[in-house]
Amino acid sequence: MALIGLGNVKRALNSIPVQANKDVKDIYIVGLKEIIKETPVDNGRAINNWFLSVGAPSSEITTSTNGVGSFAELGKLPPSVIGREIYFTNNLPYINMLEYGGYSQPGTDKTSGGYSIKAAKGWVRKAVGRMANKVSKI
């Protein structure tokens, strides 16, 4: 005897991974945009040196300061993100100082107490924490 409604149940079950992937991808896009937007800007190099890659971190560095390169990288997100190793890297030598503090240019108005005035005091860690929190609720 056939179960009435079994087709609907199967369709519903099949849609769960599709919706979960969409939800996670949306979280990535919002969170990575936040990381880009919160990157401290002096000459524009740090904000333009975010690179998205799958499987291994990028080793790229650009001299671009036009402001759009990092946002274009988000287009590299694969259609399926669940179970994939996705990296968003910035390889400039001073990016850790911007994230953790300690970027100092004595005698300028760019620092206070040895820390960048524009640095968002852990903006990457905060964004990743928010992303992880949202993913765990799916």
Secondary structure, DSSP 8 states (H G I E B T S, - for coil): ---TTHHHHHHHHHHHHHHHHHHHHHHHHHHHHHHHHHS--SSSTTTT-EEEEESS---------SS-HHHHHGGG--S--TT--EEEEE--TTHHHHHHS----TTSTTEETTEESS--SSHHHHHHHHHHHHHHT-
